Amino acid sequence: MAVRETIQVGDPRLKAENKAVTDFGDPKTKQVIDDLIDSLRSKELLVGLSAPQIGENFKIFVTEPRETKFRTADQSDELRIYINPKIIKSSLEESIAYEGCGSFANAQIFGPVKRPKEITIEATGQNGKKFQLSCDGILARVIQHEYDHLNGIEFIEKITDYKKLTSAEFYIRDIKMSKAQTTASVITKKTVKYL
């Protein structure tokens, strides 16, 4: 277990092909998961992290939007681990919210991204059991953001209006606690089914 540096935009590992996990008991798989959790929790603003962001090209990511001074209980969720994930359903209804990324931490850029409001993802957990999760709010958004990383896509490629790009300073001051941003972050649906 270790806190790993989040690699920054431009690093070729962010665009490299990610391998499916075939051996869930492999010590390497466990190490990647443990390092993702430690690295995620080392930064208060991070709500998700994918394996390629720590330089490991595997189809693994973790999410944990934690309750903070900026994030209320209805915008938080427990730690979840997704191995070989696949989004199997996306709502037609979409929402726009500002996103940032640990791989843009040096650039400190935030911008508006349109995504399906609700999704269903199928993945395998650390215990080797498959599950389906249907959700909305910040949880659906962070899942889609991290899932994009597994496909070599960065959030900046999905910005709806580049004139609205902002620095971390202005995002925290003017947008993070805005009504539009907080409303888009509230989780009203969170259903898990084990397969």
Secondary structure per residue as TSV (DSSP state, phi and psi in degrees):
chain	resnum	aa	ss	phi	psi
A	1	M	-	360.0	135.8
A	2	A	-	-162.4	150.6
A	3	V	-	-82.4	122.7
A	4	R	-	-107.5	148.3
A	5	E	-	-66.9	137.2
A	6	T	-	-80.3	120.0
A	7	I	-	-68.5	150.0
A	8	Q	-	-101.9	156.6
A	9	V	T	-48.5	136.6
A	10	G	T	106.2	-24.1
A	11	D	-	-68.3	126.0
A	12	P	G	-60.5	-20.4
A	13	R	G	-65.7	-22.8
A	14	L	G	-72.6	-19.2
A	15	K	T	-109.1	-3.6
A	16	A	S	-72.3	159.5
A	17	E	-	-70.2	138.6
A	18	N	-	-103.5	135.5
A	19	K	B	-87.1	141.7
A	20	A	-	-69.8	147.2
A	21	V	-	-83.5	128.3
A	22	T	-	-111.6	-24.0
A	23	D	-	-120.2	100.8
A	24	F	T	-72.4	-16.9
A	25	G	T	-92.2	-1.2
A	26	D	-	-61.8	128.8
A	27	P	H	-56.4	-30.8
A	28	K	H	-64.3	-42.3
A	29	T	H	-61.3	-45.7
A	30	K	H	-61.9	-41.1
A	31	Q	H	-64.2	-43.5
A	32	V	H	-60.5	-45.5
A	33	I	H	-62.6	-47.8
A	34	D	H	-60.4	-41.8
A	35	D	H	-67.3	-37.3
A	36	L	H	-61.4	-45.3
A	37	I	H	-63.1	-49.2
A	38	D	H	-61.0	-41.9
A	39	S	H	-68.6	-41.5
A	40	L	H	-59.9	-47.7
A	41	R	H	-73.7	-13.9
A	42	S	T	-77.4	-14.2
A	43	K	S	-123.2	117.5
A	44	E	T	-59.8	-36.0
A	45	L	T	-78.1	-18.9
A	46	L	-	-71.8	135.8
A	47	V	-	-118.0	-8.9
A	48	G	E	-161.1	158.9
A	49	L	E	-156.7	137.0
A	50	S	E	-109.1	155.2
A	51	A	G	-54.7	-43.9
A	52	P	G	-61.4	-24.0
A	53	Q	G	-70.7	-16.8
A	54	I	G	-109.7	18.4
A	55	G	T	82.9	15.7
A	56	E	-	-115.2	114.3
A	57	N	-	-89.2	70.1
A	58	F	B	-124.5	155.3
A	59	K	S	-83.2	73.7
A	60	I	E	-140.7	137.1
A	61	F	E	-147.9	165.1
A	62	V	E	-128.8	151.2
A	63	T	E	-131.7	146.3
A	64	E	-	-166.3	76.2
A	65	P	-	-70.2	105.7
A	66	R	-	-90.8	153.5
A	67	E	-	-70.2	128.4
A	68	T	-	-138.7	-174.0
A	69	K	S	-66.2	-20.3
A	70	F	S	-98.3	-19.8
A	71	R	S	-123.4	122.7
A	72	T	-	-83.8	172.7
A	73	A	G	-59.1	-35.5
A	74	D	G	-79.8	4.7
A	75	Q	G	-119.6	20.2
A	76	S	-	-126.5	163.6
A	77	D	-	-154.3	160.5
A	78	E	-	-71.0	168.1
A	79	L	-	-65.6	131.2
A	80	R	E	-132.0	142.9
A	81	I	E	-117.8	132.4
A	82	Y	E	-123.9	116.8
A	83	I	E	-114.6	133.6
A	84	N	E	50.2	50.3
A	85	P	E	-73.6	156.3
A	86	K	E	-147.4	123.1
A	87	I	E	-77.2	119.9
A	88	I	E	-105.4	-11.9
A	89	K	E	-153.9	138.0
A	90	S	E	-134.7	138.4
A	91	S	-	-71.5	153.6
A	92	L	S	-72.3	-32.3
A	93	E	-	-70.1	134.0
A	94	E	E	-121.6	164.2
A	95	S	E	-139.5	154.8
A	96	I	E	-112.3	131.2
A	97	A	E	-147.1	156.0
A	98	Y	E	-75.6	140.4
A	99	E	E	-128.8	154.2
A	100	G	-	-129.1	-170.3
A	101	C	-	-161.1	140.3
A	102	G	G	-59.6	-27.2
A	103	S	G	-82.7	1.0
A	104	F	G	-118.8	18.9
A	105	A	T	-61.4	-38.0
A	106	N	T	-67.9	-37.3
A	107	A	T	-78.3	-26.9
A	108	Q	T	52.4	51.9
A	109	I	E	-105.6	137.9
A	110	F	E	-129.3	148.4
A	111	G	E	-160.7	162.0
A	112	P	E	-77.1	132.3
A	113	V	E	-129.2	132.6
A	114	K	E	-94.4	129.3
A	115	R	E	-141.1	158.9
A	116	P	E	-55.4	139.0
A	117	K	S	-69.6	-34.3
A	118	E	-	-133.3	140.9
A	119	I	E	-137.9	162.2
A	120	T	E	-124.8	126.8
A	121	I	E	-118.7	143.9
A	122	E	E	-115.5	133.1
A	123	A	E	-155.6	175.5
A	124	T	E	-110.1	137.1
A	125	G	-	-84.8	176.5
A	126	Q	T	-62.2	-25.6
A	127	N	T	-79.9	-0.1
A	128	G	S	85.5	3.1
A	129	K	-	-94.6	136.9
A	130	K	E	-79.8	148.2
A	131	F	E	-147.3	161.3
A	132	Q	E	-120.1	136.3
A	133	L	E	-125.0	123.9
A	134	S	E	-108.6	130.6
A	135	C	E	-158.7	171.6
A	136	D	-	-138.3	-164.4
A	137	G	H	64.5	-153.4
A	138	I	H	-63.1	-28.9
A	139	L	H	-65.5	-46.2
A	140	A	H	-62.2	-39.4
A	141	R	H	-66.1	-46.6
A	142	V	H	-68.1	-35.4
A	143	I	H	-60.9	-46.7
A	144	Q	H	-64.9	-37.5
A	145	H	H	-63.3	-47.9
A	146	E	H	-71.0	-36.2
A	147	Y	H	-61.0	-40.0
A	148	D	H	-58.2	-41.6
A	149	H	H	-57.2	-36.7
A	150	L	H	-68.8	-15.5
A	151	N	T	-109.1	16.3
A	152	G	T	72.8	20.1
A	153	I	-	-106.9	132.5
A	154	E	-	-106.4	150.2
A	155	F	G	-57.2	-30.4
A	156	I	G	-60.8	-25.0
A	157	E	G	-74.1	-12.3
A	158	K	G	-114.3	11.5
A	159	I	B	-60.3	134.0
A	160	T	S	-83.6	-27.6
A	161	D	-	-149.5	104.4
A	162	Y	G	-67.3	-16.7
A	163	K	G	-70.9	-15.8
A	164	K	G	-99.1	7.1
A	165	L	-	-57.9	143.9
A	166	T	E	-144.4	160.6
A	167	S	E	-81.5	165.3
A	168	A	H	-58.7	-39.1
A	169	E	H	-57.9	-49.1
A	170	F	H	-74.8	-32.6
A	171	Y	I	-60.3	-49.2
A	172	I	I	-65.6	-40.0
A	173	R	I	-74.5	-42.5
A	174	D	I	-111.1	-22.2
A	175	I	I	-116.4	-42.4
A	176	K	T	-50.4	-43.2
A	177	M	T	-100.8	12.8
A	178	S	S	-67.5	157.6
A	179	K	H	-60.4	-43.1
A	180	A	H	-62.4	-42.6
A	181	Q	H	-69.5	-44.3
A	182	T	H	-69.8	-37.8
A	183	T	H	-62.6	-42.6
A	184	A	H	-66.6	-19.9
A	185	S	H	-90.6	-18.6
A	186	V	-	-64.2	131.7
A	187	I	-	-94.9	113.7
A	188	T	-	-106.9	-14.0
A	189	K	-	-134.9	132.6
A	190	K	E	-157.5	94.0
A	191	T	E	-122.0	124.5
A	192	V	E	-112.5	134.6
A	193	K	E	-128.7	127.8
A	194	Y	E	-90.8	138.0
A	195	L	-	-102.2	360.0
